[in-house]
Amino acid sequence: MDIKLNDKENSRKELEATLTYEELTPYFDKAIEKYRKKAAIPGFRKGKAPLNMIKKLYGEGIEYSSLEDIAGEVFYKYITDNKLDIISKGAITDIDYKPKEKLDFKIEFDVMPDIKIEKYKGLELKKQVNKIDDSLIDDEINYHKFRSATYEIDGVASDDNYMITVNLQNLDEKGNILIGQSQNDIKVFLGNPEIYPEFREGMRGIKEGEVRVIDSKNAEGEPKKVQITCAKVEKIIYPEMNSEFFKAVTGKEGLNTEDEFRNELKSELQKIYDGISERQLKSEVVNEMIKENDVPAPERYVEVILDSMVEDYKQQYKGKKIPADFIEEEFRKERRVDAILQSKWFLIRDKLVEMENLEADEESYRKIAEAYAGRFNIPVDKLVDAYKGNEDIKMRILNDKVLDMIIANAKVEEVEELRKKEEPQENQ
C-alpha cells in the first residue's frame, strides 16, 4: 500500500493512496460476506447462499460499490495510526479503480493547525477611564422625571413644559390644502430639543382649538407650509424629588436626599461606561493578538462559525417568518470576514489556555451563577452544578481568563474620557 500526505492551502491536507488488488482482496471479501448475510437467493435461506455463488453473481458489483467504504477505512486507519488531529470529515476528491489491478484515491481534510503564539505579553493597549459629567446625571434625572410625570388639562401652552396634541396638514405655496398629506393626533413635547426651531416657536403659546400656519422646509430644502390645529393642551406635572421617587427609579431604599440620589445614579452610570470601556479593551486585545500572531483560519472552522451565525439570525425570528429579502448565501458572504477573525481568535485562545494551563475553576462558575441566580430564581449551588456541564459557559470563562491574562501582562495606557450629555444637533 502506497500512501502519501500532501499539504494544501492553510491547514488542509490530502491523503493520496494506492492499493494493489492483493491488498484490496481482504476488503472485498469482507464486503461480499456482509452482502451474503442479507442476500435472498432462490433455493437458499436468507444469508445461507454459498460464498462462491455470491462472488460469481454479484462480486464485480460489490467490488465497485465498496470502493468508497474501503477508501474511508484506509483513511481513518491512517489518521488513527498517525494521531492526526482532524477538524473535518474527509472528502473523496478523486477515485480510480482498475479491476484486478489497483485502486487509486485522494481524500482532502482539515487538521488542527500547528499554532505558535509568538507575542502575547507586553502588548501596548489603551483603556478609557471614564469621568461622569453632571450634565449626564441631569439628563438621566430629567428622563426619569418625564417618564413619571402626570398631565393636567390646560388652555394654553405658556412655556415649554407642555404636551400638546395637534393635527398637521401640509399646504401648497398659496395656502391650499394638499390632499393626502395630513397627520392627526400627533403628541409634541415642547421641551424636546430635537423639534425643528420653527415648529417650537410656532407652537409656543398655542391654545386649544387654535389653528396656525408654520413656514418650514421639506427634505429637499424647499419652502413648505404646515397648518397645525391644536386639539389638546396638557401641562406636565413632574414628580417631587423625594425618597419615594428615588426608590421608584433606583429600586433601592435609604435614599433620602437629592445628593444621595445623584450619587447613586452616578455610580450606576459609572458601571455602565466602565463596562463599555472594558469590552472595548478586550476587543482591542483580540484585534492586536490576531495582528501580532499569524494564525491560519481553517476552512472548516470558518464554515462552522458561519453556520452558527446563520442559526443565530434565524433564531431571532423563531416562530416568525424570516424576512423575504434574507438570502443565506449572501448573508454568509457578508459575514465571512467576521467568521475568519473569530476562527483565528478561537485558535489563539485555545492555544493560550493550553500554554498557560488555564482552567474553569469553581470560583469562576460561582461568580457567574451569583450574577444570574436571582434572575432565574435558582439557588446558586444548583446553578453552579448546571453550569459545570455547560460547554458554552466553560468557554466563556476560559475566554475571559485568557483576555484578563493578556491585559495583566500588557502595557496599558489609561486615557481619560469625559462622559457628558450630547448636545442636540441643530435642525436645518
N, C-alpha and C positions, 0 to 999 in steps of 0.2 A: 504494500500500500504506500503510495507516494502522496504526502501531504505538505503543503506549503501555506504559510500565513503571510499575506501581503498587507502592507499598510495602505490605507486610503486616506481621504481627507479627514482632518480633525482626529477623532478617536474611533473612526470607522475602520474595520478590518475585513479582510476577505480570506476565507478558507478555500483553498484550491486543492482538490483531491482527485486521485486516480486509483481505481480498484480493478485488479485483474479479474477475469471470470472465475478463477480458482478462489479468489478472496470473496467474490460475490456469492458463490455457491452456498455457504452456510446460511446466509441471509435469505436466499431464495428458498432453501429447504424449510426454513422456519416459516416463511410466508405461505408455502404450499401446505404445510401441516396445519397452519391456522385456518386456511381456506377449507381444508378437508373436514375440519370439525363442524363446519356449518353447511357443507355441500350435501345436497339431496340428489343422489344418483339412483336411477331406476334399478331395482333389484337388490339394493343395499339399504340397510338402516342408515338414518342421517348420521353422518360423521364416521361411518364404518367402511366406506369405499376404499379399495387398495390405493396406497400412495402412488404407485406407478401409473395407475389409471388416471388419477388426478393430474399427475405430471403430463401424461400423454394428451389428455383432453384440454387442460387449462394452463399448462406450465408456462407457455410463452406469454399469455395474457397476464398471469400472476406476476411474472418477472417484471413486465413493464409497469404494472400498477403498484409495485412495491418499491420502485426506484426512489421516489421522494422520501419514503419512510427510511430506506437504507441511508440516504444522504443525511437525514436528520439524526439517525442513530450514530453514525460516524462523527457527525459534527458535535453532538453533546458528549460523546466519549472523549473527544479531543479537548473540549472545553473543561471537562471534569479533570482529566489527567494532567492538564497543564495549569489548572487552577486559575483560569481567566475569569475576571470579574465582569461579566457581561451585563449590559443595561438595556438590551433589546433582544427580541427573538431573532433568530437567524432567518434570512430571506434568500431562497434559492434564486440566483440571478442567471445561472446557465446550467444546463444538464444535457449530457450527450451519452447515449448508450449504444454501443456496438455489440449486438447479440453474439454470445460465445467468445467475446474478446475482452471488453473493458467498459467501465463506467467513468466518465469524467463529470465533475460538477463543481460549481462555485457557490459559496454562501457568504453573504455580507451580513455583518452585525456590528453593533457598537459595544465598546468596552469602556469601563470606567477609566477616564484619562489619568495619567500619572501626574498628579498635581504637585507643583512645587511652589510654596509660598516664600518668595524672596524678601518681601518687605511688609511687615505689619506692625512694627514698633517704630516709634519716632515720627509718625505721620504729623504733618502740620495742618491743624484744623482751626476753624473759627467757630466760636459759640456766642450767640446773642444772649446778653444779660439784660433782662427787661426791667425798665423803670416805669411804674404806672403813674401817669399824669392825672391830676384831679379832674380834668375835663372828661376823662373816660369814666370816672366814678359818677360824675354829674350826669353824664349821658345814660348810664345804667339806672340811676335813680329815676330820672325822667321817664325812662322806658317803663319801669315798674309802676310809677305813679299813673302814667297814661293807661296802662292795662287795667289798673284797679279803679279808674275814675268812674264816676256816675254822671248822668246828664240831666240837666234841668231845662225845660222849655223856656225860651226867652223870645222876645220880639225882634231884637236887633243884635247883630254881631258887633259889639262895641270895641272888642280887641281881638287878639289872636287866639285866646283861649275859648274858642267856639268851634263846634262841629256843625256845619251847615249841609243840608241836603238840597241838591239842585238838579234841575233838568237842563241839559245842554242841547242847543240847536245851532248847527252851522248855517251861516248866511252867505249870500254872494256879495260882491262888491257894493251892490246897490241896497243891500239890506233885505233881500228877498230870501225866504226860507228855501233851503236845499233839501228836497225830498230824500228821505232815507238816510240822512246824516244827523241823527239825534241820539241822545243817551239820556235815560231817565233814572232818577233816584241815586244819583252819584253823591257819596258822602265825602266831604272835604274838610280836613282839619286845617284851619287857617295858620296854625303854628308850624306846619310842616315846611321845613326849609327847602324841600325839593319842588315846591309849587312854582310854576312859572311866575316871575315877578309881576307881569301884567295882570295875571289872574288873582294873585294875592291882593294887589291894590284895588282891582276891580270888584272884589268881593267884600272888602272891609266896609263895615257899617251897613251891610245889606240887611233889609228887613224881610220878614216872612211875607211871601206873595209878591215881592218886588221883582221887576224884570230889568235887566241891564244888558248892554251890548259891550263886549270887550274886543278891542283890536289886538290881534295876535298874528302869528305866522304859522304856516304849515310846515311839514317835514322838509320841503324844498326851500324854505326861507321866504316864500311868497306871502304877501299880506292876506289875512283872512279875518272874518268877523265871527264871533261866537255870542249867541244870545243865551243868557243864563236866567232861569226862573227859580227863585228861592222858594222851596217847598217847606222847609223847616229850619229853625234856628235853635240850637241847643248849647247852653253854657256848660263847659266842662268843670265838674266839681272834683278836685283832686283829693285823695285821702290824706288824713292827718299823718304827720311823721311821728308815729308813736310805736310803742312796743308791739302792739297788735299787727301793725303794718310791717314792722321789721321781721316778725316771726313768719308772716304770710309770704314774704319774699325769700327769706333765707332758710326757713324751716327750723330755726334754732331759737331756743328760749334764752332769756337773760340779756337780750339786747334792749337797753332802756333809753339810750341817748343816740342822737344823730351821729355823733363821733364814733360810737361803738358800731353802729350800723355801717358807716362808711368804711371803717377799718375791716369789717367782715367782708364787705364787697371787694375791697382792695385785695384782701387775702385770696379770695376766690378767683379774681381776675389774674392775680399773680400766678396762681397754679395753672390757669388755662394757658397763659402766654409762655410760662416756663415749659409746659408740656409741648407746645408748638416748637419752641426752641430745641428741646430735647429730640423731637422727631426730625427736625431739620439737621441737627448734628449727626444723628445716626444715618440719615440719608446721605450726608456728605461722606461719612465713613465708608459706606457701601460703594459710592462712586469712586472714591480715592483708592480703595482696595482693588477694584476692577481695573482702574487705570494703572496702578503700580504693579500688578501681577498679571502676566499674560496667561490667561486660562482659557482653554478651548471650550466651546459650547456644543456638547454632543447633540446631534440632531434629534435623537430620541428624547433627551431631556427637554429640549425646546418644544417638541410636539406634545409631550405630556403636560407641560405648563400651559400651552395654548389650549389643550383640551379642558384644563381646569378653568381657564379664563372664559371659554365658551359656556361651560356649565354654570359658572357663577352668573354670567349675563342672563342665561335662561332662567335661573332660579329667581331672579328679580321679577320675573313675570309668571311665577308659579301660579297656576290656576287662572292665568290671564292669557290673552292672545299675544304672542310675540309680535312686535311691530312689523308691518308688511315690508318695510324697507331694509330689514335685517337680512344680510347675505353672509352666511358663515364664512365663506371663502374670503370675502373682502375684510371681514372682521379679523380673521387670522392674519391677513397681510398687514393690517394696520397695527396689530399688537405684537407682531413678530420681534421687533427690536426690543420691546419691553421683556418679552419671553427670553430672549438671548441674554439680556443683562441679568435677569433673575436666575437663569441657569448658571451663569458664571459665579454669581454671588453664592448660590447654594453650594457649589463645589468648593469654593474658598472657605465658606463657613464650616462645612463638614470636615475639611482637612484641618482647620484650626482646632476644632473640637477634639480631633484625634491627637494632634501635636501637643495640645495643652492639657489633655486628659480632663476635659470639662464634662460635668455630669449634671443631670437634672436632679437636684437634691431635694430632700424633704422640705427644707426651708422655702425653696422656690415654689414648690407645689402649694404649700400652705399660704404663702403670700398671695397667690392668685385666688385661692379658694376664699380667703378672708375678704377679698375685694368683691366677690360675686355671691357669697353665701346669703347675704341679706336680700339681694335681688331675686334669687331663685328659691328663697325660703328653705334652704337645705343646711343642716349642720355642717360646720367647717370640716370636721373629720371625715364625714361621708363624702363630701365634695373632693377632699384630698385623695381618697381612695379611688374615686371615679376618674379623676384627672390623671392618676398614675397609669391608667390603662388607655389613655388618650394620646395617640402619637402626635397629633397636632399641637397639643399643649406641651408635650415634651420638646418638640422642635421650636416652639415659641420661647421656651425657657432657654434652650441652648443658643438660639439666635441672639437673645438679649445678653447672655453671658459672653458670647464672642464679641459683640459690639462694645459692651462695658470693658472688656479686657483690652481691646484696641484703644479705646478712649483713655483708659487709665495709663497707657504707655505712650500716649501721643503728646505732642506739644500743642496745647490748646490755648489759642489767643481769645480772650474774652472781649467782646465788642458791645458796649452799652447801647441799648435801643430804647428810646423814649416812646412809650405806647400812649397815644393820645387820640382823642376823638377826631375823626376825619372831617375836615370842613367840606360842606356840600359844594359840588361844582356849580358854577353859575349856569343857569339855563339860558340858552340863546334864543 
